[in-house]
Amino acid sequence: MTRKQKRLSVIVAGLAFLGAAAGLTFYALGQKASYFYMPADLATASVPPGQRIRLGGLVEKGTIVRGQGATVAFSVTDKQKSVKVTYTGILPDLFREDQGVITEGAFGPDGVFVADSVLAKHDERYMPKEVADGLKAKGVWQESTN
């Protein structure tokens, strides 16, 4: 093997390694991607059970039911549609009815959204951007003037 061929083979091997690393990175990121939906959006979207998504909206009044242990059931609404959610864990301190929330998880085979994380807004003027945009588009939420 000549010096030129050795150099070329090292360059080709390095490019193959970088290509494989980039491919594995994009594959791993694709597996962790979760799409954001509002409850009304789910009626037109085909989300198979088990696919991870983010579900956002408002916690519907009168739907919070504390179960056994740390299990909580509630509904997320955008004032047009509602989706039942179950969550096992400690809820954020600011989680309450009629407040903005984003849940992350997947639909179970029974059609109930099983959340593995729940995020609540942190004060009366903040709403997660995705939830605020979705509610504004439906004419449900207006920004406070304070």
C-alpha positions, 0 to 999 in steps of 0.5 A, a space after each residue: 500500500 502506498 502512502 496515498 492509499 493509506 491516507 485515503 483509507 484513513 479518511 474513508 474510515 473516519 467519514 464512515 465512522 462519523 456517518 454511523 455516529 450521525 445516523 445513530 444520533 438521529 435515530 435516538 433523537 427520533 425515538 425521543 421526539 414527542 409531538 404536541 397536541 391539544 384535545 381537539 387536535 386529537 380528533 383529526 390526528 391518528 395517534 396510535 396507542 403507545 406513541 409518546 406525545 405531549 398533551 396540553 390544555 386546561 385542567 377541566 373543572 370537577 375532574 380531579 379524582 385522587 386514587 389509590 396512593 399517588 395516582 390521580 385522574 383528571 381531564 385536559 380540555 381546550 373548551 372544545 374537547 376533553 381527554 381523560 388523563 391518569 398520572 402516578 406521581 407527585 403533581 406540581 404544587 401549582 396544579 389545579 383546576 382551570 390552569 394550564 398544563 402540559 402532560 407527556 406520555 402515551 395513550 393506553 389501549 383503553 383510550 385513556 392518556 397515561 402521563 409520566 410527567 405533568 408540567 403546570 404554569 408557574 404564575 398567573 401571567 405565564 402559560 406554556 407557549 404551545 398551550 397559549 398558542 393553541 388556546 388563543 387560536 380557539 379564542 379561549 384564552 386571552 393574555 392578562 393586562 397586568 
